[in-house]
Amino acid sequence: MRAALSWLLRDRTSTGDRWVVAQWPNTSAWTFVLLTALGWVVPGDPVWLYAGTRAALAWWAVDEVVRGVNPFRRLLGAVVLVVAAVGVAQRL
């Protein structure tokens, strides 16, 4: 079990045996958080705000799929990308 978790969570960018589940938010994650918070203030449900949050979320997810530090982060990015795409498709 420990070997499987180590394979899934071990940081591939360092030589140590450090596990990474979460990291400090990057620009795309902060953009998503700020736009989501703005959505609580702006009345109605503006399309530009929805599109902005989903674009930031997709940006973050693609970045994780491409540059994630371990398989868990890459899988997380792929799942978030699929969920965001399904949400956008349902909204159309």
C-alpha positions, -999 to 999 in steps of 0.1 A, spaced: 0 0 0 28 24 9 46 17 -24 14 25 -43 8 57 -24 45 67 -29 42 61 -66 10 82 -68 20 111 -45 58 113 -47 72 146 -61 89 138 -94 107 171 -95 129 165 -64 152 138 -54 137 132 -20 107 111 -10 84 141 -5 47 135 -12 27 163 -28 -11 165 -26 -17 202 -26 5 232 -35 3 270 -32 -21 283 -58 -6 295 -91 -19 324 -112 -47 304 -128 -60 291 -95 -59 326 -80 -78 339 -110 -105 313 -105 -108 321 -68 -110 358 -75 -136 355 -102 -156 331 -81 -156 356 -52 -165 384 -77 -195 362 -87 -209 365 -52 -209 403 -55 -220 408 -91 -258 406 -95 -273 380 -118 -252 354 -136 -231 372 -163 -218 351 -191 -184 368 -190 -179 358 -154 -189 322 -159 -167 320 -190 -138 336 -170 -141 311 -142 -142 282 -165 -113 294 -186 -92 299 -154 -102 264 -142 -93 249 -176 -60 267 -176 -52 253 -142 -63 218 -152 -43 217 -184 -13 230 -166 -16 201 -140 -20 175 -168 11 188 -186 33 198 -157 19 181 -126 46 169 -102 31 134 -97 5 111 -111 -21 123 -86 -18 159 -96 -20 150 -133 -51 128 -127 -66 156 -106 -61 180 -135 -77 156 -160 -107 150 -138 -112 188 -132 -109 194 -170 -135 168 -178 -159 181 -151 -155 217 -163 -161 206 -199 -193 187 -189 -205 217 -169 -199 241 -199 -216 216 -223 -246 214 -199 -249 252 -198 -249 256 -236 
